[in-house]
């Protein structure tokens, strides 16, 4: 199991979980494309991790834009000689009760999570199939790929959908040596989660401490947040796994929240 000289595209990689995964992939020997809506941040991250510019590159990518996704993946393949790993990580969060949820926000969230996963998957599969050296596709799911919570209708819907997509890709990709799996973290204290704490406190009429204790971490075995390092280590393991023995699976990384 190795990522040495594998070419990985990681979406939403200029911050949060995606950035930590990019760092760990580079440490494991991969060549990494930092794909992000914010190209300045993507370039800065690539330079931060790889000052010589030989193993990391920034790529402008709005994952809901078909032309931009296809062009970005082509640029990575041309620069590094193919595509071996996709980590579909880009995502957002918007919280509100279903009866008050704006349709525009519903469509925006599903587009980023699901359309983005589809478009990047399709673009990368075309290279993986043509190369004939297999590949690994990882989707950033959530415990909300398995469970539901109040205020998160489109998010829960999208994260459940990623499991279905991964299963199809696992079946279609098997003959080409392409594996697909979903990482399902619990709450990770990223800027995305920090933003949710006061929003949920207002929506639920409770304190921010109560949101953390009684909503986010209530079902864990130790009352601890999952860390970005926990998720990144899981991504390295799954990306480097060498056979179809581990494909079509959803791996929960959550301090015991939702035990399968």
Beta strands, then each sheet from edge to edge (+ up, - down):
strand 1: 7-11
strand 2: 31-36
strand 3: 56-60
strand 4: 85-88
strand 5: 135-140
strand 6: 178-185
strand 7: 249-253
sheet 1: 3+ 2+ 1+ 4+ 5+ 6+ 7+
end
